[in-house]
Amino acid sequence: HTQAQREDLCQLMFEVFSVRGLFVEAQATLALYACNKLTGVAVDCGHGTCDVAPVVDGVVQHAAAQRLMYGGEDVTRRLGRDVAAEGDARLGGAEAFQTHDEG
């Protein structure tokens, strides 16, 4: 998010919700903090995208970060097609592996 968006968030939280403190940090940095690391590569695969971000000494290297427009939804859809095509008996065939569209 932009600096202006972070400032707007802070203003909202302090003025409207009267929070006593607030910490805003990049998701990649927090993922590494959770592993007790300050430097590394965070890979975040979500429903629709995968983000890869290098972090050095707790600072995301935005110029080297990448977003792949491929996520868990795509993996699920592909696996469903493959199972349906092969009729894998170990999974009970295509009927046992149903995918759903969210819209």
N, C-alpha and C positions, 0 to 999 in steps of 0.2 A: 504494500500500500504506500501511497505517497505521504510525505511529511504532513501535508494539509489534512489528509484523511486521519492520520494518527492524532493530530492536534484536535480535530473535531471530535474524535472518539473520547479523548481525555476530557475535553470541555463538557461533553454530554455526561460522562460518568461522574465527574466532580460536581457539576452544577445541578443536574437533574436527579441523579441517584445518590448523591452525597457520599460517595465512597471515600474512605480515609486514605487510600493509597491505590496505585495502579501501576502495573508493569506490563509493557507492550514489547513483544520480542518476535522475531521471525520464527516460523515453525521449524525450519531446518536447524537453527541454533538450539531451540528447545529440545529437539530430538536428540542432539548430541549431548546436551546437558543431562538428559535422562540416562545416558550411558556413561556419565562422568567423564566426558571428553569435551575438549574445546576445539579440536581440529579433526576434521574428517569429512566424509561425503554422506549427506543425508539423502535417502531415496524414499519418497513418499508416493505410494501408489494408491489412488483413490478410485472412485466409481468411474470417472470419465477421463482422468489424466494421471500421468506419473511425472513427478517433479524430481529432478536430480540437482542438488545444490552443494557445492563445496563450501566448507566453513573453515576459516583459518583464525585461530585465537579468538573464537566466539563471534567472528564477523563473517556474514554470508558474502561470498564472492559473486555478486550478481552478474557480472560480465561473463562468467563461466557457467552459470546455472542454465539448465535446459528444462523445457516442458515438453513432454511427449503427449500427443493427443490420442493416447491409448491407455485404457485403464481396466479395472476389474470387470466392468460391464462387457467389454470387448473379449476378454479372456473367457468369461462365462458363455457368451454367445458362440465363440469359436469351439469351445469344448462341447457344447450342446450339439453343434453341427457335426463335429467329428464322431461323437458317440452315436448320433442318429444314423450317420453314414455307415458306420462299422457294425452297429447293432451289438455292441459289446455285451456278451452274456453275463460277464462278471458284475456289471452294473444293472442288470435286469433289462437291458435294451433301452431304446430311446424313451420309452414311456416312463422309466424310472428317473430320468434326468430331464426335468422340465425347466425351461427358462421362461422368464416373463418380461414383457415390455412394460416400461413405466410411462409410456405415453408418447 
